[in-house]
Amino acid sequence: MSNDLKSAFQFSEEEYLLNESGCLSPNQKMRLNSHLKISRRGGNLFLFIMGALCLASFGFSLFANVQGIEQARPFLLTFSSCVLAIFGGVYLHIYFQRRHLKRPTVTCFEGKLKTWSKDIKNRYRATLGTAYYFRFRWRIYQFETKEQFKSIKSGKTYRFHVIRNGRVPIILSAKAI
């Protein structure tokens, strides 16, 4: 097993063997908990902002006593309902994405990978940074770090042990085959 892979993906030989059997090491559980904390913070902030927006729009559309509001009330209630539906859909998406972190299952990917990088630009064409991707079969994933990208050779066959986490899976261990 390559030392480049070990240092880039932060795992040891013992952790690789644990991942082969579908288990996590204590170190990997700590990494997973840090990902879960970040996900919770973002989810709670989203919940607070969207909840306040929903309450404000519903409260205004139901209890406003401005002249002419009766004509606009159906539109305001429809808008409030749409905001609530969008809020519910995004919240469910976040919830289902987070379930992989709450009840982690080690999944094994094995096959040829194609890797590439892409500059991230703003609307004024200024480069904000670089994103690093890999394609496994028909799906595109993103590496967490530049070191991970550099340690993988495009076109070679690899075995990854991951925990699914949307577009950026948490790669626990990797081995060139």
N, C-alpha and C positions, 0 to 999 in steps of 0.2 A: 504494500500500500504506500502511496506517495506521501512524503512529508509535506509537500505543497498543499495537497488536499487536506491533510490533517490540520495544518495551521490555518488555512483559509476558512475551513468549516468548523474549526475548534472542536475536534473530537479526538479520542484516543482509540487504541486498538481494542481495549475492553468495552468502550462505548459502542464501537462498531459491532462487536459480537452480541452485545445486549440488543442493539437495534435489529440485528438479524433474527433474533428470537421474538421481536415485537415489543420489547421493553425499553424503558427510558432510564438513563442514569440519573443520579441526584443532581449532577451539574446541568443536564439537559432539562430536568424538571424546573430548575431555577430559571433557565433561559426562557422556558415556556411561560412561567409565571410573570416574567417581565413583559413579554408580549401581551399577555392577558391584561395586565395593569394598564398598559398603553391603550388597548382596545376599550377597556372599561371607561377610562377618562374621556376618550373621544366620544363614546356612546352616551355617557352621562351628560356631556356638554351639549351634544346634539339633542338629546331628550329634553333638556332644560330650555334651550332656545326655541325648538319647534313647539314644545308644549305651551310656552308663553305666547308664541305667535298664534297658535290655535285658540287659546283662551281669549286673547285680545280680539281676534277677528270675530269669534262667536259672540262675545260679550257686546261688542260694538253693534253687530248686526241684529241682536235680539233686544237690546235695551236702549239704543239711541233714540232720543226724542227730538230730532231736528226736523224742521219743516221739509217735507218732501221725501223723508226717509222711507215712507210706506211703499213708494214706487220702487225704490232701490233695494228694499229688504230681501226680495227673492234672489236677486243677483248676489247680494252680500252673503246670504245663507248658502247659495250654491258655491261661491268662491271659498267660503269657510269649510264647506264639506270637501271640496277638492284639496285644500291644504291639509285637512285631516287625513284624507285618503293617501296623499303622497307621504305624509309623516308616518302613517301606519306601514306603508310599503317599505320605506327606507329603514324603519325600525326593525321590521321583520327580517330584512336582508342582513342588517348588522347582527341581529340575534342568531340567525342561522350560520353566518360566517364565524361567529364567536364560539359556537358549539364545538367546533373542531379543536379549539384551544382548551375548552372546559373539560372535555372528555377525549383526550388525545389518543389517536390510533396511529401507530407507525405504519406507513405505507411504503412499499418498495417500487421505485421506478427503475426499469432496466431497458436500455436501448441506446441507439445513436442519438447524439445531441447536435443541434446546430446552434451556434452562439453568435451574437452580434451586439453591437452597442449603438446607441442613438443619442445624439445631442438633444437636450430639452431646451427649447427656445421660447421666449415670450413673444407677444404680438409685435414687438419692435425688432425681432430677429436677434436679440441679444441672447447669448448662451447662458442658461441658468445652471446647467450641470449635464451629466451624462447618465443614462439609464442602461443597464446591462441585462440582456434577455437571453433565453434559451428556448428552443422548440423541442418538445418531446412528443413524438408522434404528431398529432394534429393540434396540440394545445401550446400556447405561448405562456411562459412563466418569466418572472423577473428575479434576478439575483439580488441578494440583500446588499452585498458589498462589491467593490472593484476587485478585491483580492480573490473572491470566489470566481469571478469572471475570468481572471487571469490564470487560475489554476486548472481550468477546464479547456481542453483542446476540441475545437469544433470538428465534427465528423467521427470522433472516437466513441466507443461504447462505454457507458458508465452504469453503475448501480447506485442509486440514491435512496436513502431512507429519509422520509420526510413526514411532516405533519402538515396536512392541507390547511392553508390559510389564505384562501382567495388566490389572487394573481401572484403573490409572493409567498411560496411555500417555505416553511421553516425546514431547512435542510439540516438534518442531524448528522449524517455521515455520508461519505461518498467513496467509491472505489472504481478505478479504471479496470475494465475487463478485457 
